[in-house]
């Protein structure tokens, strides 16, 4: 969890709690769909934390390489 906060969310000084991360990044209003031979997560357009979610998934992809 600490690695995720520091490397992916770039939180060094003030850290969010595990409950906050669960509510904002894991339990999101979205639909998992399969199109063009790949899985996509279609998030609610007006979801207030959508930008953070997209930024975190992009950081995970960059760190994975």
N, C-alpha and C positions, 0 to 999 in steps of 0.2 A: 504494500500500500504506500509506503514512503517513497519507493522508487517511482511509482506511478505519479504521485503528487509532484515530485521534484523534476523528473525527466519529461513527463508528458504535459502536465498542467503548469509547469514552471512556477510552482509555489514554493518559495524558500522561507520567507519570514512568517507570514500568516498562512496557516494550513487549514484547509477545510476538514471537517470530520468525515468519517466513513459513512455516516448516515446521510450527510449532505450529498456526497458523491453518488450514493445509491439512488437518492431521489432525483437528482438532476441528470446524471449521465446514464444510469442503467435502466431505471423505470421511466421511460419516456413514451409519450403517445406516438407510436409509429406502427407501421405494417411492414412485415418482412415479405418481399415478393421475389419471385423467380422469373427473370426476363433475360432473353438472349444468352442463355446458358450460364447465368451468374445470379447470385443472390444480392439483393439491394435492400437497404433499410430506408423506407419512405417515411420521413418524419413529418409531423404536423407543421405546416407552413408558418404558423404564428407562434410556435413554441418559443418561449422567452430564452431558453438556453441552447437553442439550435446552433448558434455560432460557436459556442464553446464546445459542443459535441463534435461539430465538423472539424474544428481546429485540433481537438484531441485525437480524433481518428486519423487526421493527416499526420500529426506528430508520431503516432504509433507506426504508421507506414514508413515514415522516414527513419525511425529508429530500428525498424525491422531489417532494413537494407544494410 
